[in-house]
Amino acid sequence: MRVLEDDLFPSTPGKVKIERAGAMNRQLHRCFASTSTMFLWALFLVAMTASYLSFQSFVDTSSKYFAASWGGLYWERQIRASAAPRRPPGSATGAGMSVLVTGAAGFVGTHCSLALRKRGDGVVGIDNFNSYYDPSLKKARRSLLASHGVFVVEGDINDGRLLAKLFDVVPFTHVLHLAAQAGVRYAMENPASYVHSNIAGLVTLLEACKDADPQPAIVWASSSSVYGLNDKVPFSERDRTDQPASLYAATKKAGEEITHTYNHIYGLSITGLRFFTVYGPWGRPDMAYFSFTRNILQGKPITVYRGKNHVDLARDFTYIDDIVKGCLGSLDTAGKSTGTGGKKRGPAPYRIFNLGNTSPVTVPNLVSILEKHLRVKAKKNVIEMPGNGDVPFTHANISLARQQLGYKPTTNLDVGLKKFVKWYLSYYGYTRGSKNL
Ligand SMILES: O=C(O)[C@H]1O[C@H](OP(=O)(O)OP(=O)(O)OC[C@H]2O[C@@H](n3ccc(=O)[nH]c3=O)[C@H](O)[C@@H]2O)[C@H](O)[C@@H](O)[C@@H]1O
């Protein structure tokens, strides 16, 4: 410090005052100069940082926009063509609907889209092709749909801009909302994905529907799991549903309440369908009948859960074709939404139906049927059901659906699994009588 002071203030007496004063002036001047330089530099840095940040956010927003796999005139033309009903004019079944099917590359979504298309309705699908299970199966379903003239948009129901655009391009008469994070036990591994799809995604979709003009009627997939720990059988729509056993069930129950709100405030026509363990060709690999088939064919063991006191678990397994009839019956009988411009103009229908088979089968029985159709014995590990969100049994009362939708399931588990096994063997390239079977 001393050295520095001596350097700055030479010690010659007499000169000191003047020189010191001059030096001080120079010093002050230098100091000011360096402070203002620093200030300018700081200002410059702040300006640079701000412009960098705003550039980044511009890049983010625009990359979202430009990287989007949707939009453009060709895309809109595809959407319009896919949404156009193709029933002959004057047809007994009316003019035909334009249905937006969410989760169209999913199991139930694919079957419903095909059935709608085959009878002449217009269908546009949306699916995010997530990797909850093998996306190549979803892509194969999309190819199947494309070969029947059904276009599936790759996008997420959480994307409000995309949904608004779709409603801009097509005045959909109906929305069949099947996109969801499914699976009961996976909710313990990835709870956020259930909130993302089944709650946030649902609200985004309902917002788009309530803003649309005309508002569509909505039919959507709830779940038998909402009955949770209810032990009054068979499960009727009037039974309590306030004891969910899994987060999955809780999000589906929340969906029933959320849709009720949109029905009440905005006049959206709502039909919620409680599906009971749907199975069949093009099914979901995460479900027991599917993963059991895979393991049995690969010679791997399967885990069979058992309830308390060695009681077998049971499900009201429902074949996909029966579910499709229930979904189409719901679309056909859904009353109109009443709102316009986000305002309710009158009361709109709010309905909930069980879509089950009404004949529960135990899980060991399911395994025996699979063994018969696969002609291979399963290696079974029987363990007590872990506390993973499972319920011991499900059993649907379907009188309401029968009465109001004409719903009448016709396929028992034996026949349904036979069809599933036939599809499985052909899809995964097994040949009967060959070495691999
Ligand atoms: O109907 C429903 O509400 C639900 O049906 C199925 O859920 P779940 O009935 O649990 O169907 P699976 O996962 O195929 O299980 C069927 C039965 O097999 C049992 N299981 C499952 C997996 C396993 O490794 N071992 C086993 O014994 C389960 O405990 C259950 O009793 C679907 O996965 C849900 O998305 C749907 O909402």
The ligand as a Gaussian input file, in Angstrom:
#p B3LYP/6-31G(d) Opt

LIG

0 1
 O      -60.425000     -51.779000     -16.584000
 C      -59.696000     -50.962000     -16.107000
 O      -60.156000     -50.059000     -15.453000
 C      -58.214000     -51.048000     -16.270000
 O      -57.884000     -52.320000     -16.857000
 C      -56.530000     -52.576000     -16.938000
 O      -56.008000     -52.721000     -15.632000
 P      -56.009000     -54.165000     -14.994000
 O      -57.385000     -54.673000     -14.802000
 O      -55.136000     -54.070000     -13.790000
 O      -55.358000     -55.059000     -16.145000
 P      -54.001000     -55.883000     -16.220000
 O      -52.843000     -55.033000     -15.944000
 O      -54.011000     -56.602000     -17.501000
 O      -54.143000     -56.921000     -15.004000
 C      -55.159000     -57.921000     -15.047000
 C      -55.033000     -58.801000     -13.833000
 O      -53.796000     -59.517000     -13.910000
 C      -53.057000     -59.353000     -12.700000
 N      -51.631000     -59.378000     -13.024000
 C      -51.067000     -58.383000     -13.756000
 C      -49.749000     -58.396000     -14.078000
 C      -48.958000     -59.457000     -13.645000
 O      -47.742000     -59.524000     -13.906000
 N      -49.532000     -60.432000     -12.925000
 C      -50.849000     -60.437000     -12.606000
 O      -51.345000     -61.359000     -11.939000
 C      -53.519000     -58.050000     -12.117000
 O      -53.341000     -58.060000     -10.722000
 C      -54.983000     -58.052000     -12.525000
 O      -55.729000     -58.744000     -11.574000
 C      -55.794000     -51.481000     -17.685000
 O      -54.401000     -51.666000     -17.603000
 C      -56.163000     -50.111000     -17.201000
 O      -55.573000     -49.150000     -18.036000
 C      -57.668000     -50.005000     -17.204000
 O      -58.122000     -48.769000     -16.857000

